[in-house]
Amino acid sequence: MWITLLIAHGLAAFMLLGAVTHQALGVWLPARGKSAAFVNRVRAVPPTSYVNAVVVLFLATMILGGIIYTNYRVGARLTLERGRFWKTFGAFELKEHIVTIGLAVLPAYWYFWRAPLREEYARTRAMLTTVLAFIVWWGFVVGHLANNVRGLGT
Amino acid sequence: MRVAPSYAVFTVTFAAVFSVVYVLAVENNWALFSYAPATGTFAPLVAPAAAGPTMYWYGWIATAAIAAGAVAGLASLVPESVAKWIWPGWSWAVPVAVLIAFGYLLSGYFLR
């Protein structure tokens, strides 16, 4: 069951990473003009189209991670301590708190991306998206690092 | 769907208060409940597990969420003339400050 949950957590995180990265790129580096180039098409996405997906995927990823965390606490965490993997250990401790702060900003993120978009909130939207993108990237990379130390089913 | 203007005040206050209360909850261990993963049992407030490690993370989140929900609920009642002076940037500035604070608090792991 734990492996199934861990894979589901990873897949949800992967989709969330894609959605929030697309949105952040669309906010900070919007495409200028039309071009068929891959990078330009990535930047040309309408940022509003990702909002609900980001909210749902963030909650789903966090709930799955919260369930798996109990298993990590009695197993993998001890391996990190005994092996003195302090940087990975600390990065994962930080992940725990960073994703919780993501939960705090999620209602504001959702609200300020509601249509019709008000121009005076453009900077707030951009910053909330950037904060969420940082949180998601940190969680994704650190999750992989911890998994590499004590991997699936080991 | 139309969202009431008071929701803007609610979300900004929620983000700021949740972040501050959460870091205080972690530092002072203000967990609303504790969980023992080895035995699968919950206990109110801070209660060390009878066997294995004790998890306070869920309790810290609950503490921060309830406090932030209550404060943000009250804040959303302020008149619109007052609400328009609330800077929406608090919704990201305070969380970013708390993220930096956590980085500092846990920096010992990266300096060993």
Chai-1 contact restraints between the chains, C-beta under 6 A:
chainA,res_idxA,chainB,res_idxB,connection_type,confidence,min_distance_angstrom,max_distance_angstrom,comment,restraint_id
A,T70,B,P37,contact,1.0,0.0,6.0,A-B,restraint_1
A,R73,B,P37,contact,1.0,0.0,6.0,A-B,restraint_2
A,R73,B,P53,contact,1.0,0.0,6.0,A-B,restraint_3
A,R73,B,M55,contact,1.0,0.0,6.0,A-B,restraint_4
A,V74,B,P37,contact,1.0,0.0,6.0,A-B,restraint_5
A,V74,B,A38,contact,1.0,0.0,6.0,A-B,restraint_6
A,V74,B,G52,contact,1.0,0.0,6.0,A-B,restraint_7
A,W86,B,Y109,contact,1.0,0.0,6.0,A-B,restraint_8
A,W86,B,R112,contact,1.0,0.0,6.0,A-B,restraint_9
A,K87,B,F110,contact,1.0,0.0,6.0,A-B,restraint_10
A,F89,B,Y109,contact,1.0,0.0,6.0,A-B,restraint_11
A,G90,B,L106,contact,1.0,0.0,6.0,A-B,restraint_12
A,G90,B,Y109,contact,1.0,0.0,6.0,A-B,restraint_13
A,G90,B,F110,contact,1.0,0.0,6.0,A-B,restraint_14
A,E93,B,L106,contact,1.0,0.0,6.0,A-B,restraint_15
A,L94,B,L106,contact,1.0,0.0,6.0,A-B,restraint_16
A,H97,B,F102,contact,1.0,0.0,6.0,A-B,restraint_17
A,T100,B,Y22,contact,1.0,0.0,6.0,A-B,restraint_18
A,T100,B,I61,contact,1.0,0.0,6.0,A-B,restraint_19
A,I101,B,S19,contact,1.0,0.0,6.0,A-B,restraint_20
A,I101,B,P95,contact,1.0,0.0,6.0,A-B,restraint_21
A,I101,B,V98,contact,1.0,0.0,6.0,A-B,restraint_22
A,I101,B,L99,contact,1.0,0.0,6.0,A-B,restraint_23
A,A104,B,A15,contact,1.0,0.0,6.0,A-B,restraint_24
A,A104,B,F18,contact,1.0,0.0,6.0,A-B,restraint_25
A,A104,B,S19,contact,1.0,0.0,6.0,A-B,restraint_26
A,A104,B,P95,contact,1.0,0.0,6.0,A-B,restraint_27
A,V105,B,A15,contact,1.0,0.0,6.0,A-B,restraint_28
A,V105,B,P95,contact,1.0,0.0,6.0,A-B,restraint_29
A,P107,B,T11,contact,1.0,0.0,6.0,A-B,restraint_30
A,P107,B,F14,contact,1.0,0.0,6.0,A-B,restraint_31
A,A108,B,T11,contact,1.0,0.0,6.0,A-B,restraint_32
A,A108,B,V12,contact,1.0,0.0,6.0,A-B,restraint_33
A,A108,B,A15,contact,1.0,0.0,6.0,A-B,restraint_34
A,A108,B,S91,contact,1.0,0.0,6.0,A-B,restraint_35
A,Y111,B,Y7,contact,1.0,0.0,6.0,A-B,restraint_36
A,Y111,B,T11,contact,1.0,0.0,6.0,A-B,restraint_37
A,R114,B,V3,contact,1.0,0.0,6.0,A-B,restraint_38
A,T124,B,P88,contact,1.0,0.0,6.0,A-B,restraint_39
A,T124,B,G89,contact,1.0,0.0,6.0,A-B,restraint_40
A,M127,B,W92,contact,1.0,0.0,6.0,A-B,restraint_41
A,L128,B,W92,contact,1.0,0.0,6.0,A-B,restraint_42
A,V131,B,W92,contact,1.0,0.0,6.0,A-B,restraint_43
